Amino acid sequence: MNSTLEVIEKRRSTRVYDPTPLSEAEKDAILHAAMRAPTAGGMMLYTIIEVTQQATKDRLAVTCDHQPFITTAPYLLLFLADYQRWMDLYAAAGCEQRAAELGIPVRPPAEGDLLLALMDALIAAQTAVIAAESLGIGSCYIGDIVENCEIHQALFDLPRYTFPAALVCFGKPAKTPSNPQTPRFERKFIVHQDRYQRFSPADLNELHMPFGQQSFAHHDFPNGAKNVIQANYIRKFTAGFSVEMTRSVKEMLKNWNRE
Ligand SMILES: Cc1cc2nc3c(=O)[nH]c(=O)nc-3n(C[C@H](O)[C@H](O)[C@H](O)COP(=O)(O)O)c2cc1C
């Protein structure tokens, strides 16, 4: 295994940090790596916001589904999908006037542009995560950044054609290893040959085995669940944070698409 593969193998989400701030050289290396990530059309359809104010971290710890460890992250980066910069560039360069003269229909950024920008932002984020890990700096994604869009838009002055893709906490682990390695599904359930494959109930039970013996076997779980998958459904899929995530994302999509 080469050193890059070792870094990927050893990485795990880090949520308990040594409070020592990252050095300027470490932050520079993380940002540099993020900006060297592949990017659609060479356009860098993302913006990275360094969250430096403790008050903002404290607020995010509440608005991102009450996760207090966010307040303790020595370095916090918000990755935004960003088409605003290109719309501003297009306007500054007189693109719409020229298109009109040429008879080319003009259009605002649409869903496809948003998806491409989200891909760009997430690829930059994950490149930053791996770069950090290679320096002994752990990280943890916060998916709940897509909740409470009204609060986050105001907190970061987000213009219309931006969209939060990921919030990532960085910091040296307070203890090593930071966490046990978490299980993954067996490869045969994840990697398909040539076509998508659906699974039988028996296969699906086997799929979830690494997460608990006899997944569909009846036991008592909190909230009335009778097996481990029902427990996941109630704790994650139908949970309050998930309902809020859907509401907030719908609002952001409405704002992106409004006439
Ligand atoms: C898109 C995304 C969102 C996540 N959101 C959170 C989060 O809000 N809070 C958290 O503690 N971990 C979050 N995580 C971390 C996952 O829980 C973690 O990656 C998973 O349990 C696997 O563990 P590992 O990263 O240690 O391998 C997120 C990870 C991803 C990729």
The ligand as a Tripos MOL2 file, in Angstrom:
@<TRIPOS>MOLECULE
LIG
   31    33     1     0     0
SMALL
NO_CHARGES

@<TRIPOS>ATOM
      1 C1        -22.2170   14.2510    3.2920 C.3       1 LIG1
      2 C2        -21.8270   13.8920    4.7130 C.ar      1 LIG1
      3 C3        -22.4680   14.4910    5.7630 C.ar      1 LIG1
      4 C4        -22.0990   14.1900    7.0880 C.ar      1 LIG1
      5 N1        -22.6860   14.8810    8.1220 N.ar      1 LIG1
      6 C5        -22.2670   14.6420    9.3800 C.ar      1 LIG1
      7 C6        -22.7890   15.4090   10.4570 C.ar      1 LIG1
      8 O1        -23.6260   16.3050   10.2700 O.2       1 LIG1
      9 N2        -22.3170   15.1550   11.7090 N.ar      1 LIG1
     10 C7        -21.3840   14.1860   11.9560 C.ar      1 LIG1
     11 O2        -20.9840   14.0170   13.1100 O.2       1 LIG1
     12 N3        -20.8590   13.4420   10.9370 N.ar      1 LIG1
     13 C8        -21.2830   13.6540    9.6630 C.ar      1 LIG1
     14 N4        -20.7190   12.9490    8.6330 N.ar      1 LIG1
     15 C9        -19.6940   11.9100    8.8970 C.3       1 LIG1
     16 C10       -20.2740   10.5130    8.7630 C.3       1 LIG1
     17 O3        -21.0930   10.2430    9.8740 O.3       1 LIG1
     18 C11       -19.1270    9.5220    8.6350 C.3       1 LIG1
     19 O4        -18.3940    9.7930    7.4680 O.3       1 LIG1
     20 C12       -19.6250    8.0780    8.5990 C.3       1 LIG1
     21 O5        -20.2280    7.7190    9.8170 O.3       1 LIG1
     22 C13       -18.4860    7.0930    8.2810 C.3       1 LIG1
     23 O6        -17.4790    7.1970    9.2660 O.3       1 LIG1
     24 P1        -15.9570    7.5680    8.8860 P.3       1 LIG1
     25 O7        -15.9680    8.9090    8.1750 O.co2     1 LIG1
     26 O8        -15.2350    7.6360   10.2070 O.co2     1 LIG1
     27 O9        -15.4440    6.4870    7.9950 O.co2     1 LIG1
     28 C14       -21.0880   13.2290    7.3230 C.ar      1 LIG1
     29 C15       -20.4370   12.6310    6.2380 C.ar      1 LIG1
     30 C16       -20.7930   12.9670    4.9600 C.ar      1 LIG1
     31 C17       -20.0400   12.3380    3.8100 C.3       1 LIG1
@<TRIPOS>BOND
     1     1     2 1
     2     2     3 ar
     3     2    30 ar
     4     3     4 ar
     5     4     5 ar
     6     4    28 ar
     7     5     6 ar
     8     6     7 ar
     9     6    13 1
    10     7     8 2
    11     7     9 ar
    12     9    10 ar
    13    10    11 2
    14    10    12 ar
    15    12    13 ar
    16    13    14 ar
    17    14    15 1
    18    14    28 ar
    19    15    16 1
    20    16    17 1
    21    16    18 1
    22    18    19 1
    23    18    20 1
    24    20    21 1
    25    20    22 1
    26    22    23 1
    27    23    24 1
    28    24    25 2
    29    24    26 1
    30    24    27 1
    31    28    29 ar
    32    29    30 ar
    33    30    31 1
@<TRIPOS>SUBSTRUCTURE
     1 LIG1         1 GROUP 0 **** ****
